[in-house]
Amino acid sequence: MNKKNLKKIANSFNNDLKNDLKSKNFKKSFYGELLKLQIAEEMVKLRKKRGLTQKDLAQKINTTQAVVSRIETAQVFPSTN
């Protein structure tokens, strides 16, 4: 695929997204998923910066490695309870 085609696809995607974001339900879902991805990315970055494994972090926050993994892959929102 050449640059011209990629640019065309990107523009089409951006236009579709702009239209979809006009829907209140879509917008809420979209930004909810975006937030999960941002939390996941930041969590991985900070965990690695501190030299912790998922298991190490799980022990520090009193949960399991599986829960840490699901948060880091944006499968779930982290609980604040």
C-alpha positions as a printed NumPy array, in Angstrom:
array([[  0.   ,   0.   ,   0.   ],
       [  1.445,   3.364,  -0.953],
       [  1.428,   6.631,   1.008],
       [ -1.391,   8.101,  -1.056],
       [ -3.686,   5.169,  -0.264],
       [ -2.744,   5.23 ,   3.413],
       [ -3.506,   8.935,   3.603],
       [ -6.865,   8.363,   1.924],
       [ -7.746,   5.602,   4.397],
       [ -6.622,   7.73 ,   7.363],
       [ -8.727,  10.661,   6.184],
       [-11.743,   8.412,   5.719],
       [-11.251,   6.959,   9.195],
       [-10.944,  10.422,  10.737],
       [-14.116,  11.593,   9.001],
       [-16.018,   8.498,  10.116],
       [-14.783,   8.907,  13.681],
       [-15.75 ,  12.576,  13.705],
       [-19.279,  11.633,  12.626],
       [-19.523,   8.713,  15.056],
       [-18.456,  10.938,  17.969],
       [-21.643,  12.949,  17.452],
       [-23.5  ,  10.022,  19.031],
       [-23.596,  10.355,  22.821],
       [-23.431,   6.573,  23.357],
       [-20.574,   6.081,  20.913],
       [-18.649,   9.004,  22.396],
       [-19.032,   7.628,  25.93 ],
       [-17.871,   4.161,  24.863],
       [-15.014,   5.487,  22.739],
       [-13.567,   7.666,  25.483],
       [-14.072,   4.906,  28.068],
       [-11.979,   2.553,  25.944],
       [ -9.412,   5.28 ,  25.319],
       [ -9.097,   5.828,  29.068],
       [ -8.52 ,   2.084,  29.624],
       [ -5.754,   2.14 ,  27.018],
       [ -4.123,   5.202,  28.588],
       [ -4.219,   3.665,  32.068],
       [ -2.799,   0.417,  30.715],
       [  0.034,   2.177,  28.89 ],
       [  0.961,   4.274,  31.925],
       [  0.801,   1.286,  34.269],
       [  3.163,  -0.783,  32.112],
       [  5.559,   2.148,  31.753],
       [  5.703,   2.849,  35.487],
       [  5.929,  -0.829,  36.452],
       [  8.866,  -1.379,  34.101],
       [ 10.529,   1.867,  35.193],
       [ 10.5  ,   0.545,  38.748],
       [ 11.856,  -2.822,  37.634],
       [  8.798,  -4.765,  38.774],
       [  7.274,  -7.844,  37.231],
       [  3.513,  -8.166,  37.019],
       [  3.717, -10.597,  39.937],
       [  5.751,  -8.098,  42.012],
       [  3.211,  -5.358,  41.361],
       [  0.305,  -7.668,  42.11 ],
       [  1.786,  -8.517,  45.519],
       [  2.31 ,  -4.81 ,  46.296],
       [ -1.307,  -3.936,  45.486],
       [ -2.813,  -7.092,  46.993],
       [ -4.146,  -8.69 ,  43.823],
       [ -3.102, -11.387,  41.38 ],
       [ -0.752, -11.308,  38.413],
       [ -3.732, -12.178,  36.193],
       [ -5.565,  -9.007,  37.268],
       [ -2.477,  -6.887,  36.582],
       [ -2.207,  -8.496,  33.154],
       [ -5.858,  -7.777,  32.334],
       [ -5.436,  -4.128,  33.351],
       [ -2.21 ,  -3.785,  31.343],
       [ -3.896,  -5.207,  28.243],
       [ -6.885,  -2.858,  28.724],
       [ -9.299,  -5.743,  29.185],
       [-10.683,  -4.263,  32.424],
       [-10.767,  -1.015,  34.327],
       [ -8.7  ,  -1.078,  37.508],
       [-10.797,  -1.044,  40.664],
       [-10.329,   1.839,  43.079],
       [-11.927,  -0.033,  45.97 ]])
